[in-house]
Amino acid sequence: MTATDHAHRLLAIAARAADAKGGEDLVALDVSEPLPFADVFLLVTGTAERNVVAIADAVVEALREEGQDISRREGRDGGRWALLDFGDLVVHVFHREERMYYGLERLWRDCPAIPVGPLLERDGSSTGPGTSSQG
């Protein structure tokens, strides 16, 4: 099982929004095999508490503009780790220390990475597994 085209489209929108607000170290993982409730995790690092909040707000706004409502949002107020659940896509925006401490990349290391760089270069067109996932 691989992430759906819908999940890839949401990922592209979220990644561009996070990047526009200064998000760093963007990593996308295809978690569709081990998880029944999500296809993709997007991990983003913010440089300060206010940056974490700004990135999270930008992702929510960008996806909302595309008609995708958020299912659940946690941790925004603390500015250390915001979890944004959009169904097929779950976005984790971390402060640098929290990202290192929780190490989600290590926890999900068996899941294939989805290259984020090409998504940031796109002009807003939708992407699918054929254009954004590793083989």
Secondary structure as the mmCIF struct_conf table of DSSP 4:
data_model
#
loop_
_struct_conf.conf_type_id
_struct_conf.id
_struct_conf.beg_label_comp_id
_struct_conf.beg_label_asym_id
_struct_conf.beg_label_seq_id
_struct_conf.end_label_comp_id
_struct_conf.end_label_asym_id
_struct_conf.end_label_seq_id
HELX_RH_AL_P HELX_RH_AL_P1 ASP A 5 ALA A 20
TURN_TY1_P TURN_TY1_P1 LYS A 21 GLY A 22
STRN STRN1 GLU A 24 ASP A 30
TURN_TY1_P TURN_TY1_P2 SER A 32 PRO A 34
BEND BEND1 PRO A 36 PHE A 37
BEND BEND2 ASP A 39 ASP A 39
STRN STRN2 VAL A 40 GLY A 46
BEND BEND3 THR A 47 ALA A 48
HELX_RH_AL_P HELX_RH_AL_P2 GLU A 49 GLU A 65
TURN_TY1_P TURN_TY1_P3 GLU A 66 GLY A 67
BEND BEND4 SER A 71 SER A 71
STRN STRN3 ARG A 72 GLU A 74
BEND BEND5 GLY A 75 GLY A 75
TURN_TY1_P TURN_TY1_P4 ARG A 76 GLY A 79
BEND BEND6 ARG A 80 ARG A 80
STRN STRN4 TRP A 81 ASP A 85
BEND BEND7 GLY A 87 ASP A 88
STRN STRN5 LEU A 89 HIS A 95
HELX_RH_AL_P HELX_RH_AL_P3 ARG A 96 TYR A 102
HELX_RH_AL_P HELX_RH_AL_P4 LEU A 104 LEU A 107
TURN_TY1_P TURN_TY1_P5 TRP A 108 ASP A 110
BEND BEND8 CYS A 111 CYS A 111
HELX_LH_PP_P HELX_LH_PP_P1 PRO A 112 PRO A 112
STRN STRN6 ALA A 113 ILE A 114
HELX_RH_AL_P HELX_RH_AL_P5 GLY A 117 GLU A 121
BEND BEND9 ARG A 122 ARG A 122
BEND BEND10 GLY A 124 GLY A 124
HELX_RH_AL_P HELX_RH_AL_P6 PRO A 129 SER A 132
#
